[in-house]
């Protein structure tokens, strides 16, 4: 005879089993008896109409967390509409079960507080799939602008994160059922059934291809290695061409781009008419989401990863690679190279140049704008020097520190918000090929590269020179971008160019890029509680806690900042690989966005902006920086807050011209605070305090 413990164990096992649903035909009968359409049910359960159809014809079964909610709904309907006898009165909308709330909306835009599915209390057994945690924000909901209209072609948003059980987590909490067991099947499902994608950002552009991010378990299920260790191609992060998955893709008549099957794989066929056939895959366990740009995201649950990527896609662009790649792709998406134009002879619409863009053909730079290994340089034997427009890496000599400065107790680091983005605002750059000029008259409105001798200009040695990245005084003629030469003129010095490479066609190419990324940055900070209406004390307090307010949105903010820096850096991408030889062309040169002159313009303007603020601060406060590293500057301070040394008017408002605190690009926030003795010790060792002011890590050599 069975013991009491054994009987209870059997009962617990029965209770732990997945809830049993009525037969598929009965599910359909109950829904129709309640007067609910498949589309309405799909919307309430954050699923798709096709998935509901599959449940009602027996082709698939719901999975947790949707399973419990669907079962409760069917039980409620069964009590009201029994299969035999008189049905109960038709329910009013207010009497519907709470597990299918009418407040659910189409999940086009991720909200700060998103629910994955109707939550039903349950006690799952150990072998059950756990309900995914809800991605939420602890910040009170703020008033938001109206969400953009949902594109009917892409009802389920731009992307999804696929897990091993076939659950594809999308934006806004939606979960799709993906039956694919191979990569080709996944591509077909994404394009034919998923409803994923995003509309173009410019009317002359192209829609964004859908993105599927694969968890480690999903990658293994689809035949991919969990990681790429052990492969000979580890350096280039891609599968070998004889890998079974690569062969599957080719056999199914799909193609891979030249970068192959790596962490960001693009699988496509040639477009049929206006219909693009392309899917972007991101393999999470292959480090597709670099922790430096997407801190902590790869370790999140799939629903939270979808939320992070979804907010980024909505505010920036659907990711197509690293944040640097996405930054470059955003430029092209906002300034498409071509548009439809009417042929004057035939009247037919053809593809033509889109004014203000960089066009479709790559453009060789002027020799001084290139890199030493560039074919233009190697082929011509150029020996005339190069632009050296880079961000600051400067430390004041300890011999120039006063006793008063050394006795101040603190060193406070200020960081300028997205300084490169601020520099891109209203930045006029060249759109055509460079023309060569001898002894031209300087014109600050013409973008280009100028050979000028600025070594005669003497400035306060307690400030870095505005003309060199290391802050040292120039020693003779050198090549400078227009903004650097214009600043020398602004400081009251005559400039007489010896030579120049200038561009006749110009435009503010980066303006839409700046505007979109600025809005993304400001809106995301606002979601984290850092808004424009805060005074300086409130701003500092909000910045202290913003990363803890919502780690998912904090990761989005980090990715936006990385998109700015990476996108600018990609404008002068260098060759990679040990087999490269100087003078050979490398892949990046074949794109119109390989434009080192535009990169130089952004960095030159950012460095000039920094020096202008440094000079104004010295005039207003008598304070001089200890060190500068790119967009971070360290000042000696009588207190541990920037409020102790920043200039304010008698009214309490910040003085214009110096550093100002705030959440918009170009304004400042605290980078870190250390003791003054700590900063002086680093300076004596030849190290840069601005590199280490944030703290948290051991001080490394500057070369590391």
Secondary structure, DSSP 8 states (H G I E B T S, - for coil): ---HHHHHHHHHHHHHS------HHHHHHHHHHTT--HHHHHHHTTS-HHHHHHHHHTS----TTHHHHHHHHHHHHHHHS-SSS-------GGGS-GGG-TT----SS--SS--SS--------TTS---------SS------------GGGTT-SEEEE-TTSEEEEGGG-EEE----SHHHHHHHHHHTS---B--SSTTS--B-EEEEE-HHHHHHTT--SS-TT-GGGTTTB--TTSHHHHHHHHTT-EE-TT-SBSEEEEEEEEETTEEEEEEEEEGGGTSS-TTTSTTGGGS-HHHHHHHHHHHHHHT----SSHHHHHHHHHHHHS-SEEEEE-TTT--EEEEE-TTS--SS-----GGGS-TTSHHHHHHT--S--------EEE--GGG--HHHHHSSEEEEEEETTHHHHHHTT--EE-S--EEEES----TTS-EEEEEE-TT----TTS--TTSTT-----SEEEEEHHHHHHHHHTT-----SEEEE-SSEE-TTHHHHHHHHHHHHHHHHHTT--TT--HHHHHHHHHHHHHH-HHHHHHHHHHHHHHHHHHHHTT----STT--TT---GGGGSTT--HHHHHHHHHHHHHHHHHHHHHHHHHH---EEEEETTEEEEEESSSSGGGTS-B-TTS-B-TTS--B-SSTT-EEEEEEEEHHHHHHHHHTT--HHHHTT-SS----TT-
